[in-house]
Amino acid sequence: MKTAIIIPARYGSQRLPGKPLLKATGKYLIQHVYERACQAKHASEVIVATDDPRILAAVESFGGKAMLTGRDHASGTDRIAEVDAKLDVDVVVNLQGDEPLIEPKCLDLLPQLLQDDPNADMATLAVPLRSIEQWRNPNCVKVVCDKRGRALYFSRSPIPYVRDGEPKFNDDPPIFLQHLGLYAYRRSVLFHIAASPPAPLEKAEKLEQLRAMALGYRIHVGVVEQTSIGVDTYEDYERFVKMNKQVAKKCVVQAA
């Protein structure tokens, strides 16, 4: 299936304004994300979808491809749908612009899940939960699946709820899963979701994927072993800069 990776990136982040243009080891944050996406083997193209000319110029300055979108989009899904309307692809992967450490193999897994499950409309990823603190944390989105690996529900609440005793996180296959905010959409599905109003459950949980479920779409969930570290706050950014400096220093030592 012909696949495009689209990276929504807006300038006006509430927690970290101008985030895509922050620098780490001489590169924009959005450049780190873009270069990771370009390492995916099955994407025919990688495009940044942005509402700001400054981000457009930054991407073009390092040889990347970007498209300017409207400023009034309510979500990244709406933004990538505008770009997708100009493409000729079967599947669109939505990669957030604050995932500079995303594993390229995860980006390849998403369209593969749709290839392997022809009746699935979307694909996403999850990792096994390993602590009760994460299970209870409302900022950690949980997902429960059926035996085919399709999502039954996403929630900020601790699901599945354990009525008797405490949850055990060593089940194989795991039943306690943390959702990762990566998606692959079949093209027509993306357009329908973007054109539909927010669903009641989506508004309650503040989880956009619940709109797709309310519309009856089937979401296949692939389980990977490790999550990437996103950049949501300035503290996250400082941590990423420190990690990059350590990697760069190690590479210099090895080269010597």
C-alpha positions as CSV (number, residue, x, y, z in Angstrom):
1,M,0.0,0.0,0.0
2,K,1.3,3.4,-0.9
3,T,2.0,5.2,2.3
4,A,2.7,8.8,3.3
5,I,3.9,10.0,6.7
6,I,2.5,13.4,7.6
7,I,3.8,15.3,10.6
8,P,1.4,18.0,11.9
9,A,3.4,20.8,13.5
10,R,1.9,24.1,14.7
11,Y,3.8,27.0,16.3
12,G,1.3,27.9,19.0
13,S,1.7,25.0,21.5
14,Q,0.2,25.9,24.8
15,R,2.8,24.3,27.0
16,L,5.8,25.0,24.8
17,P,5.3,27.8,22.2
18,G,7.5,27.5,19.1
19,K,8.4,23.9,20.0
20,P,9.1,22.7,16.4
21,L,11.8,25.4,16.0
22,L,13.7,24.7,19.2
23,K,17.3,23.5,18.6
24,A,19.1,20.4,19.8
25,T,22.6,19.6,18.6
26,G,22.3,22.2,15.8
27,K,19.0,20.8,14.4
28,Y,15.4,22.0,14.8
29,L,13.2,19.7,16.8
30,I,11.1,19.2,13.8
31,Q,14.2,18.2,11.8
32,H,14.9,15.4,14.3
33,V,11.4,14.1,13.8
34,Y,11.5,14.4,10.0
35,E,14.8,12.6,9.7
36,R,13.5,9.7,11.9
37,A,10.4,9.5,9.6
38,C,12.6,9.4,6.5
39,Q,14.3,6.2,7.9
40,A,11.0,4.3,7.6
41,K,11.3,1.8,4.7
42,H,7.7,1.8,3.5
43,A,6.8,5.4,3.2
44,S,6.8,6.9,-0.3
45,E,7.0,10.5,1.1
46,V,7.3,12.4,4.4
47,I,5.6,15.8,4.7
48,V,5.3,18.4,7.5
49,A,1.9,19.9,7.7
50,T,2.1,23.3,9.4
51,D,0.1,26.5,10.0
52,D,3.1,28.7,10.3
53,P,5.5,30.1,7.6
54,R,8.4,30.0,10.0
55,I,8.1,26.2,10.4
56,L,7.6,25.9,6.6
57,A,10.9,27.8,6.0
58,A,12.8,25.8,8.6
59,V,11.8,22.5,7.1
60,E,12.7,23.7,3.6
61,S,16.0,25.0,4.9
62,F,17.2,21.5,5.8
63,G,15.8,20.0,2.5
64,G,12.5,18.7,3.9
65,K,9.1,18.8,2.4
66,A,6.3,20.9,4.0
67,M,2.9,22.2,3.2
68,L,1.2,25.2,4.7
69,T,-2.3,24.5,6.0
70,G,-5.1,26.6,7.5
71,R,-4.8,28.0,11.0
72,D,-8.3,27.1,12.2
73,H,-7.9,23.3,12.4
74,A,-9.1,21.9,15.7
75,S,-6.7,18.9,15.7
76,G,-3.7,17.4,14.0
77,T,-6.1,15.0,12.2
78,D,-7.8,17.9,10.5
79,R,-4.5,19.3,9.5
80,I,-3.2,16.1,7.9
81,A,-6.5,15.6,6.1
82,E,-6.0,18.9,4.3
83,V,-2.6,17.8,3.1
84,D,-3.7,14.2,2.3
85,A,-6.4,15.7,-0.1
86,K,-3.5,16.7,-2.3
87,L,-1.8,13.3,-2.3
88,D,-2.3,10.0,-4.1
89,V,-1.8,7.4,-1.4
90,D,-3.6,4.5,0.2
91,V,-2.6,5.0,3.8
92,V,-1.6,8.0,5.9
93,V,0.6,7.8,9.0
94,N,0.1,10.6,11.6
95,L,3.4,11.2,13.4
96,Q,3.3,14.0,16.0
97,G,5.9,16.7,15.5
98,D,7.2,16.3,19.1
99,E,8.4,12.7,18.7
100,P,12.1,13.1,17.9
101,L,13.1,9.7,19.2
102,I,10.4,7.7,17.4
103,E,11.6,4.3,16.1
104,P,11.3,4.0,12.3
105,K,10.3,0.4,12.6
106,C,7.2,1.6,14.5
107,L,6.3,3.7,11.5
108,D,6.7,0.7,9.3
109,L,4.6,-1.5,11.6
110,L,1.5,0.8,11.3
111,P,0.7,0.3,7.6
112,Q,1.7,-3.4,7.9
113,L,-1.1,-3.8,10.5
114,L,-3.6,-2.6,8.0
115,Q,-2.1,-4.8,5.3
116,D,-2.5,-7.8,7.6
117,D,-6.0,-6.9,8.8
118,P,-7.9,-5.8,5.7
119,N,-11.1,-5.2,7.7
120,A,-9.4,-2.7,10.1
121,D,-9.9,0.9,9.2
122,M,-7.1,2.4,11.4
123,A,-4.0,1.1,13.2
124,T,-2.3,2.4,16.3
125,L,0.3,1.2,18.8
126,A,0.5,0.4,22.5
127,V,3.1,-0.7,25.0
128,P,2.6,-3.0,28.1
129,L,1.9,-1.1,31.3
130,R,4.4,-2.1,34.0
131,S,3.4,0.0,37.1
132,I,0.3,0.7,39.1
133,E,1.3,4.4,39.1
134,Q,1.0,4.6,35.3
135,W,-2.2,2.6,35.3
136,R,-3.8,5.2,37.6
137,N,-2.3,8.2,35.9
138,P,-4.9,10.1,33.9
139,N,-2.2,11.5,31.6
140,C,-1.4,7.9,30.6
141,V,-4.0,6.8,28.1
142,K,-5.0,3.1,28.4
143,V,-6.5,0.9,25.7
144,V,-8.2,-2.5,26.0
145,C,-8.5,-4.9,23.0
146,D,-10.3,-7.9,21.8
147,K,-8.6,-11.2,20.9
148,R,-8.0,-10.0,17.4
149,G,-6.0,-7.0,18.6
150,R,-8.7,-4.5,17.9
151,A,-9.4,-1.7,20.3
152,L,-12.5,-2.0,22.5
153,Y,-12.1,1.3,24.3
154,F,-9.5,4.0,25.1
155,S,-9.6,5.8,28.5
156,R,-7.7,8.0,30.9
157,S,-9.2,5.9,33.7
158,P,-7.5,2.7,34.9
159,I,-8.8,0.1,32.5
160,P,-9.3,-2.8,32.7
161,Y,-10.6,-2.2,36.2
162,V,-9.6,-4.9,38.7
163,R,-12.5,-5.6,41.0
164,D,-10.7,-7.9,43.4
165,G,-7.1,-7.3,44.5
166,E,-4.4,-5.4,42.6
167,P,-3.6,-5.6,38.9
168,K,-0.8,-7.9,37.8
169,F,1.3,-6.5,35.0
170,N,3.0,-9.8,33.9
171,D,0.2,-11.3,31.8
172,D,1.2,-12.8,28.4
173,P,-0.2,-11.5,26.2
174,P,-0.5,-8.2,28.2
175,I,-4.0,-6.9,29.0
176,F,-2.8,-3.6,30.6
177,L,-1.7,-1.4,27.7
178,Q,-0.6,2.2,27.4
179,H,-1.7,3.8,24.1
180,L,0.8,5.6,22.0
181,G,-0.4,8.5,19.9
182,L,0.6,7.2,16.5
183,Y,-2.0,6.3,13.8
184,A,-2.3,5.0,10.4
185,Y,-5.6,5.7,8.5
186,R,-7.0,4.4,5.3
187,R,-7.5,7.5,3.2
188,S,-11.3,7.6,3.1
189,V,-11.5,6.9,6.8
190,L,-9.3,9.9,7.5
191,F,-11.5,12.2,5.5
192,H,-14.7,11.0,7.2
193,I,-13.2,11.5,10.7
194,A,-11.9,14.9,9.9
195,A,-15.3,15.9,8.5
196,S,-17.3,14.6,11.5
197,P,-18.1,16.6,14.7
198,P,-16.6,15.6,18.0
199,A,-18.3,12.7,19.7
200,P,-19.7,12.8,23.3
201,L,-17.1,10.3,24.6
202,E,-14.4,12.2,22.8
203,K,-15.4,15.4,24.6
204,A,-15.6,13.7,28.0
205,E,-12.2,12.0,27.8
206,K,-10.5,14.5,25.5
207,L,-9.4,11.6,23.3
208,E,-9.8,12.2,19.6
209,Q,-9.6,8.4,18.7
210,L,-13.0,8.0,20.4
211,R,-14.5,9.9,17.5
212,A,-13.4,7.1,15.2
213,M,-14.8,4.5,17.5
214,A,-18.1,6.4,17.8
215,L,-18.3,6.3,14.0
216,G,-17.9,2.6,14.1
217,Y,-14.4,2.3,12.7
218,R,-12.2,-0.6,13.7
219,I,-8.8,0.2,15.1
220,H,-6.1,-2.5,15.1
221,V,-3.6,-2.1,18.0
222,G,-0.1,-3.3,17.6
223,V,1.9,-4.0,20.7
224,V,5.6,-2.9,20.9
225,E,7.9,-3.3,23.8
226,Q,9.2,0.3,24.3
227,T,7.7,3.8,24.0
228,S,9.5,6.8,22.6
229,I,10.0,10.0,24.7
230,G,7.9,12.9,23.4
231,V,8.7,16.6,24.0
232,D,5.6,18.2,25.7
233,T,7.3,20.5,28.2
234,Y,10.5,22.5,28.5
235,E,11.8,19.9,30.9
236,D,11.2,17.2,28.2
237,Y,13.1,19.4,25.8
238,E,16.1,19.8,28.2
239,R,16.1,16.0,28.7
240,F,16.2,15.5,24.9
241,V,19.0,18.0,24.4
242,K,21.0,16.3,27.1
243,M,20.5,12.8,25.5
244,N,21.5,14.2,22.1
245,K,24.7,15.7,23.5
246,Q,25.6,12.3,25.1
247,V,25.0,10.5,21.8
248,A,27.0,13.0,19.8
249,K,29.9,12.8,22.3
250,K,29.8,9.0,22.1
251,C,30.0,9.0,18.3
252,V,33.0,11.4,18.4
253,V,34.8,9.1,20.8
254,Q,34.1,6.0,18.7
255,A,35.2,7.8,15.5
256,A,38.5,8.7,17.2
